[in-house]
Amino acid sequence: MVVLRSGRSGSLLRRSVPAQTFLLLFGPMGVALLRLLDTSEEAFDAKLADNAYTLTVAALVIALLVVPVLCGWLISRGMRRWNERVRMTVAIVVTLLTAVVSPVVEWRTGLGSTLVSGLVEGVITLLVILLLVRIGAGAVLVWALRSAAGQVTVLGTLAARALPLLLLFVMFAFFTGELWQAADHLTRAQLWAVVGFLSLVGALFMATRLRDELSDLNATRVDPRKVLRGTPLAGSLDLVGETVPTKLSRGERVNVAVVLFLAQALQVVAFVILVFAFFLVFGKLMVQPEVVTEYVGRESPAGTLYGQELPVSRALLQVSLFLAVFSGLYFASSTSSDDSYRRAFFEPLLDEVAVGLAARDVYRARWADAHSEHATTLERDGTASVGTGRHEPGER
């Protein structure tokens, strides 16, 4: 919303260093973990009795989840603090490691098939990283992770407001024998196809509604002074004067829509997980195995999730998953049609976007004034006729 198109391609190589660092560490550590676990089931069960093996696997799993992220974060902080020469040196070294050294090491250690294919893969990986940095995928990913962590606080509101009313409708379907029969006879691939179809319907519904909501929001911008109180830009409002809202470009509208879509999708996913857990626990307590057998017409085997056997039947697992996804579709539609749901779950997201758009208007107004003065000074001094519009990260 804020960064101008002319500034998005600046310092791509340096900005990609944290992502490259993550991949350089995650790849070898992941391969080491897979090789450690690459054994027969009987041998693996025997090795689990060895405390040293178990501790090694646990330590490697924890390191795989922590070390690449931590190193990427630390080097990103360093790239902001180091001087230009150090930053450029680090960027060149890390880029060579990604595109050249890592493929050569994989080829020499037997992890890669041929040297040429490894080098081509390394170059393609680097180009993909640069493209993702160019479009701001890292910023959206970090925002999504923070928003997902923030959704934990929403679970209480979901359980208190959305779940009870929904159960009045879904509970009747839970005790329908035909639903149990249909769910139990589905293969896992067919079940995921049904889940994907319902998810696609919900995504299309949210995308269509968000387009209309953003059109109204863009047409009726609020005064920045009303929404930016208490933000870092509050002290700059008096310096801006009457800030005129700037029109969003197509790419910026897509960006805002994606951010708002992801925010609501995270709410829906949290709600689906909550409903899924509820029906698993409720079904385990309420529906006895002989009742499940009467529902489906045969004895339902134990349910599995990613190869792990669960203490519930497959029929209960698949019925709970179907009802949870269906409930998520209902919840997504209710946030726009039901006033109480809209005030509790959707309008706070719109308020967040409104703050972002107001901050964008203020930032653009201040930046444009500073840029105009800078360009005028350069033209008067005879050093340049038009400024580039790019600044160092500390100046933005």
PLY file of the C-alpha trace (Angstrom):
ply
format ascii 1.0
element vertex 396
property float x
property float y
property float z
element edge 395
property int vertex1
property int vertex2
end_header
0.00 0.00 0.00
2.85 2.39 0.80
6.00 1.50 -1.13
6.03 3.04 -4.59
6.54 0.79 -7.58
9.81 2.51 -8.41
11.24 1.49 -5.05
10.19 -2.15 -4.96
13.10 -3.39 -7.06
15.76 -1.57 -5.07
18.44 -3.68 -3.36
16.76 -6.96 -4.25
19.92 -8.98 -3.71
20.51 -7.60 -0.22
16.86 -7.90 0.76
16.86 -11.57 -0.29
19.73 -12.52 2.05
17.51 -13.60 5.01
15.42 -15.91 2.80
18.54 -17.40 1.21
20.06 -17.93 4.66
16.92 -19.76 5.77
17.04 -22.13 2.77
20.79 -22.72 3.07
20.29 -23.99 6.63
16.89 -25.64 6.27
17.87 -27.83 3.30
20.89 -29.67 4.77
19.28 -30.00 8.20
16.12 -31.43 6.64
18.15 -33.93 4.60
20.06 -34.97 7.73
16.79 -35.56 9.60
15.31 -37.60 6.73
18.43 -39.77 6.53
18.26 -40.35 10.26
14.64 -41.49 9.95
15.17 -43.46 6.71
14.87 -46.97 8.11
12.39 -49.82 8.25
9.50 -49.69 10.69
10.91 -52.55 12.78
14.36 -50.95 12.98
12.83 -47.58 13.79
10.83 -49.05 16.69
13.99 -50.68 18.00
15.96 -47.44 17.73
13.30 -45.54 19.66
14.24 -47.63 22.69
17.68 -46.02 22.55
17.55 -42.76 24.50
20.49 -41.27 22.58
18.72 -41.82 19.23
15.47 -40.36 20.52
17.22 -37.30 21.92
19.14 -36.81 18.67
15.96 -36.92 16.59
14.16 -34.56 18.98
17.09 -32.11 19.01
17.32 -32.16 15.22
13.58 -31.54 14.85
13.74 -28.59 17.25
16.84 -27.24 15.51
15.14 -27.58 12.11
12.23 -25.45 13.36
14.32 -22.85 15.22
17.82 -22.44 13.77
16.97 -21.41 10.14
14.33 -18.92 11.30
16.58 -17.50 14.01
19.58 -17.12 11.70
17.45 -15.51 9.00
16.06 -13.05 11.54
19.52 -12.23 12.95
21.06 -11.62 9.52
18.08 -9.44 8.55
18.79 -7.24 11.58
22.45 -7.14 10.64
21.69 -6.12 7.06
19.86 -3.08 8.46
22.73 -2.04 10.75
25.89 -2.83 8.78
27.45 -0.33 6.43
27.04 -0.52 2.68
30.28 -2.39 1.98
29.57 -5.12 4.55
25.99 -5.55 3.37
27.04 -5.92 -0.26
29.80 -8.39 0.66
27.41 -10.54 2.69
24.83 -10.44 -0.12
27.36 -11.59 -2.72
28.70 -14.39 -0.51
25.25 -15.72 0.39
24.12 -15.53 -3.25
27.16 -17.53 -4.40
26.44 -20.10 -1.68
22.84 -20.47 -2.90
23.47 -20.56 -6.65
26.90 -22.24 -6.87
28.45 -23.67 -3.70
25.37 -25.48 -2.37
24.67 -27.31 -5.68
28.34 -28.32 -5.94
28.35 -29.68 -2.37
25.15 -31.63 -3.03
26.66 -33.09 -6.18
29.90 -34.07 -4.44
28.07 -35.68 -1.51
25.72 -37.63 -3.76
22.58 -35.69 -2.83
22.22 -34.25 -6.33
22.01 -36.15 -9.60
24.32 -34.06 -11.81
26.28 -30.86 -11.40
24.48 -29.11 -14.26
21.01 -29.89 -12.92
22.12 -28.74 -9.47
23.41 -25.42 -10.79
20.22 -24.88 -12.81
18.14 -25.63 -9.72
20.24 -23.22 -7.67
19.80 -20.40 -10.19
16.05 -21.04 -10.42
15.79 -21.01 -6.61
17.60 -17.67 -6.50
15.34 -16.17 -9.18
12.21 -17.35 -7.37
13.46 -15.79 -4.11
14.18 -12.49 -5.88
10.71 -12.52 -7.44
9.07 -13.16 -4.05
11.09 -10.34 -2.51
10.09 -8.06 -5.38
6.37 -8.60 -4.80
6.68 -8.35 -1.01
5.86 -11.98 -0.17
8.08 -11.86 2.92
6.21 -8.91 4.40
2.85 -10.61 3.80
4.17 -13.89 5.28
5.43 -12.19 8.44
2.15 -10.34 8.76
0.20 -13.60 8.30
2.23 -15.34 11.03
1.66 -12.47 13.44
-2.03 -12.40 12.59
-2.27 -16.18 13.06
-0.73 -15.83 16.51
-3.21 -13.06 17.26
-6.10 -15.34 16.30
-5.52 -17.27 19.52
-7.22 -14.42 21.37
-10.17 -14.67 18.97
-10.86 -18.30 19.89
-12.65 -17.22 23.06
-14.95 -14.93 21.09
-15.52 -17.64 18.49
-16.43 -20.17 21.18
-18.70 -17.74 23.02
-20.55 -16.14 20.09
-20.31 -18.18 16.91
-20.12 -21.78 18.10
-23.34 -22.12 20.20
-25.68 -20.80 17.52
-24.06 -22.88 14.81
-24.37 -26.08 16.84
-28.15 -25.69 16.88
-28.12 -26.26 13.11
-25.23 -28.69 12.70
-26.03 -30.97 15.64
-29.03 -32.45 13.81
-26.81 -33.37 10.85
-24.32 -35.01 13.21
-26.91 -37.63 14.21
-27.96 -38.42 10.64
-27.12 -41.97 9.63
-26.90 -41.15 5.92
-24.13 -38.60 6.62
-22.13 -41.20 8.55
-22.52 -43.73 5.75
-21.47 -41.26 3.07
-18.48 -40.04 5.09
-17.27 -43.52 6.04
-17.35 -44.78 2.44
-15.20 -41.90 1.21
-11.53 -42.56 0.67
-9.18 -40.03 2.20
-8.47 -38.56 -1.24
-12.21 -38.18 -1.91
-12.72 -36.58 1.50
-9.97 -34.02 0.83
-11.55 -33.35 -2.56
-14.85 -32.52 -0.83
-13.00 -30.34 1.69
-11.19 -28.58 -1.15
-14.44 -27.98 -3.03
-16.13 -26.42 0.01
-13.02 -24.35 0.71
-13.01 -23.10 -2.89
-16.67 -22.11 -2.64
-15.94 -20.21 0.58
-12.89 -18.51 -0.93
-14.87 -17.37 -3.99
-17.62 -16.03 -1.75
-15.16 -14.09 0.42
-13.29 -12.72 -2.61
-16.52 -11.46 -4.20
-17.71 -9.83 -1.02
-14.31 -8.27 -0.26
-14.27 -6.64 -3.69
-17.50 -4.83 -2.87
-16.36 -3.94 0.65
-13.07 -2.49 -0.57
-14.86 -0.46 -3.25
-17.01 1.14 -0.54
-14.01 1.60 1.74
-11.94 3.26 -0.98
-14.83 5.52 -1.96
-15.49 6.71 1.60
-12.06 7.31 3.13
-12.09 8.56 6.69
-10.15 11.57 7.94
-6.63 10.41 8.94
-6.87 12.50 12.11
-9.70 10.28 13.32
-8.03 6.91 12.89
-4.32 7.64 13.37
-4.53 8.82 16.97
-2.21 6.75 19.08
-0.18 5.51 16.10
3.43 6.42 15.20
2.05 8.89 12.63
-0.02 10.83 15.16
2.70 13.44 15.58
2.91 14.06 11.84
-0.74 14.91 11.21
-0.33 18.65 11.79
2.52 18.79 9.27
0.48 17.28 6.48
-2.41 19.70 6.29
-5.46 18.54 4.39
-4.42 15.12 3.15
-6.21 14.17 -0.05
-6.73 10.41 -0.37
-4.77 9.02 -3.29
-6.40 6.52 -5.59
-5.29 2.93 -5.23
-3.75 1.31 -8.26
-4.87 -2.12 -9.40
-1.88 -3.79 -7.77
-2.48 -1.94 -4.52
-6.14 -2.94 -4.52
-5.10 -6.56 -5.01
-2.61 -6.20 -2.15
-5.25 -4.83 0.22
-7.70 -7.55 -0.85
-5.10 -10.29 -0.22
-4.29 -8.94 3.24
-7.96 -8.71 4.19
-8.70 -12.12 2.63
-5.90 -13.78 4.60
-7.03 -12.12 7.82
-10.55 -13.47 7.45
-9.30 -16.85 6.21
-7.27 -17.20 9.41
-10.44 -16.57 11.41
-12.28 -19.23 9.42
-9.44 -21.75 9.87
-9.40 -21.12 13.63
-13.15 -21.65 13.72
-12.90 -24.88 11.67
-10.28 -26.27 14.05
-12.46 -25.38 17.03
-15.54 -27.11 15.55
-13.48 -30.13 14.47
-12.09 -30.60 17.99
-15.57 -30.18 19.49
-17.18 -32.89 17.35
-14.29 -35.30 17.93
-14.62 -34.97 21.71
-18.43 -34.92 21.65
-18.62 -37.92 19.31
-16.14 -39.89 21.40
-18.25 -39.30 24.51
-21.71 -39.62 22.95
-21.54 -42.07 20.03
-20.48 -45.53 21.14
-18.76 -47.99 18.74
-21.88 -50.12 18.34
-23.88 -47.03 17.37
-21.24 -46.17 14.76
-21.54 -49.71 13.41
-25.32 -49.31 13.14
-24.92 -45.94 11.41
-22.45 -47.08 8.74
-23.63 -50.70 8.43
-20.21 -52.12 9.25
-17.46 -51.84 11.82
-15.55 -48.66 11.18
-11.75 -49.00 11.57
-9.68 -46.66 13.70
-9.10 -43.25 12.19
-5.63 -42.22 11.08
-4.08 -38.81 10.60
-0.80 -38.62 8.66
-0.26 -42.31 9.32
-0.84 -42.07 13.06
-3.70 -44.07 14.53
-6.19 -42.04 16.58
-8.44 -43.19 19.45
-11.55 -42.47 17.35
-13.19 -44.31 14.47
-12.58 -43.32 10.87
-16.26 -42.52 10.45
-16.23 -40.09 13.39
-13.02 -38.48 12.14
-14.37 -37.92 8.63
-17.83 -36.78 9.77
-16.21 -34.27 12.15
-13.93 -32.95 9.42
-16.80 -32.55 6.94
-19.04 -30.77 9.46
-16.17 -28.53 10.55
-15.44 -27.38 7.00
-19.15 -26.92 6.30
-19.42 -24.87 9.50
-16.49 -22.73 8.33
-18.37 -22.02 5.09
-21.43 -21.02 7.12
-19.31 -18.83 9.40
-17.68 -17.06 6.44
-21.08 -16.21 4.98
-22.52 -15.15 8.34
-19.85 -12.49 8.91
-21.45 -10.43 6.14
-25.13 -11.34 6.49
-25.46 -11.40 10.28
-25.02 -8.03 12.01
-23.67 -9.45 15.28
-21.10 -11.62 13.48
-20.11 -8.69 11.28
-19.52 -6.36 14.25
-17.57 -9.00 16.16
-15.39 -10.52 13.45
-15.40 -8.59 10.16
-15.62 -4.89 10.98
-12.41 -4.99 13.12
-10.58 -6.21 10.00
-12.05 -3.35 7.96
-11.01 -0.89 10.67
-7.44 -2.21 10.44
-7.43 -1.68 6.68
-8.86 1.83 7.16
-5.96 2.68 9.45
-3.53 1.34 6.87
-5.07 3.41 4.07
-5.04 6.55 6.22
-1.39 5.98 7.10
-0.67 5.46 3.40
-2.27 8.81 2.51
-0.28 10.66 5.18
2.96 8.93 4.23
2.46 9.59 0.52
1.64 13.26 1.19
4.76 13.80 3.29
6.99 11.82 0.95
5.70 13.68 -2.11
6.43 17.05 -0.49
9.93 16.01 0.55
10.60 14.54 -2.88
9.42 17.71 -4.64
11.69 19.89 -2.48
14.61 17.53 -3.09
14.05 17.50 -6.86
13.72 21.31 -6.94
16.98 21.70 -5.02
18.79 19.35 -7.38
17.42 21.14 -10.42
18.40 24.54 -9.01
21.92 23.28 -8.28
22.15 21.85 -11.78
22.99 18.35 -10.56
19.84 16.61 -11.79
16.49 17.38 -13.31
14.39 14.65 -11.74
14.94 12.69 -8.53
14.86 8.92 -8.53
12.32 8.66 -5.75
14.45 6.08 -3.95
15.81 6.40 -0.47
17.96 4.34 1.78
16.01 2.08 4.18
16.71 4.39 7.10
15.24 7.37 5.25
11.87 5.79 4.40
0 1
1 2
2 3
3 4
4 5
5 6
6 7
7 8
8 9
9 10
10 11
11 12
12 13
13 14
14 15
15 16
16 17
17 18
18 19
19 20
20 21
21 22
22 23
23 24
24 25
25 26
26 27
27 28
28 29
29 30
30 31
31 32
32 33
33 34
34 35
35 36
36 37
37 38
38 39
39 40
40 41
41 42
42 43
43 44
44 45
45 46
46 47
47 48
48 49
49 50
50 51
51 52
52 53
53 54
54 55
55 56
56 57
57 58
58 59
59 60
60 61
61 62
62 63
63 64
64 65
65 66
66 67
67 68
68 69
69 70
70 71
71 72
72 73
73 74
74 75
75 76
76 77
77 78
78 79
79 80
80 81
81 82
82 83
83 84
84 85
85 86
86 87
87 88
88 89
89 90
90 91
91 92
92 93
93 94
94 95
95 96
96 97
97 98
98 99
99 100
100 101
101 102
102 103
103 104
104 105
105 106
106 107
107 108
108 109
109 110
110 111
111 112
112 113
113 114
114 115
115 116
116 117
117 118
118 119
119 120
120 121
121 122
122 123
123 124
124 125
125 126
126 127
127 128
128 129
129 130
130 131
131 132
132 133
133 134
134 135
135 136
136 137
137 138
138 139
139 140
140 141
141 142
142 143
143 144
144 145
145 146
146 147
147 148
148 149
149 150
150 151
151 152
152 153
153 154
154 155
155 156
156 157
157 158
158 159
159 160
160 161
161 162
162 163
163 164
164 165
165 166
166 167
167 168
168 169
169 170
170 171
171 172
172 173
173 174
174 175
175 176
176 177
177 178
178 179
179 180
180 181
181 182
182 183
183 184
184 185
185 186
186 187
187 188
188 189
189 190
190 191
191 192
192 193
193 194
194 195
195 196
196 197
197 198
198 199
199 200
200 201
201 202
202 203
203 204
204 205
205 206
206 207
207 208
208 209
209 210
210 211
211 212
212 213
213 214
214 215
215 216
216 217
217 218
218 219
219 220
220 221
221 222
222 223
223 224
224 225
225 226
226 227
227 228
228 229
229 230
230 231
231 232
232 233
233 234
234 235
235 236
236 237
237 238
238 239
239 240
240 241
241 242
242 243
243 244
244 245
245 246
246 247
247 248
248 249
249 250
250 251
251 252
252 253
253 254
254 255
255 256
256 257
257 258
258 259
259 260
260 261
261 262
262 263
263 264
264 265
265 266
266 267
267 268
268 269
269 270
270 271
271 272
272 273
273 274
274 275
275 276
276 277
277 278
278 279
279 280
280 281
281 282
282 283
283 284
284 285
285 286
286 287
287 288
288 289
289 290
290 291
291 292
292 293
293 294
294 295
295 296
296 297
297 298
298 299
299 300
300 301
301 302
302 303
303 304
304 305
305 306
306 307
307 308
308 309
309 310
310 311
311 312
312 313
313 314
314 315
315 316
316 317
317 318
318 319
319 320
320 321
321 322
322 323
323 324
324 325
325 326
326 327
327 328
328 329
329 330
330 331
331 332
332 333
333 334
334 335
335 336
336 337
337 338
338 339
339 340
340 341
341 342
342 343
343 344
344 345
345 346
346 347
347 348
348 349
349 350
350 351
351 352
352 353
353 354
354 355
355 356
356 357
357 358
358 359
359 360
360 361
361 362
362 363
363 364
364 365
365 366
366 367
367 368
368 369
369 370
370 371
371 372
372 373
373 374
374 375
375 376
376 377
377 378
378 379
379 380
380 381
381 382
382 383
383 384
384 385
385 386
386 387
387 388
388 389
389 390
390 391
391 392
392 393
393 394
394 395
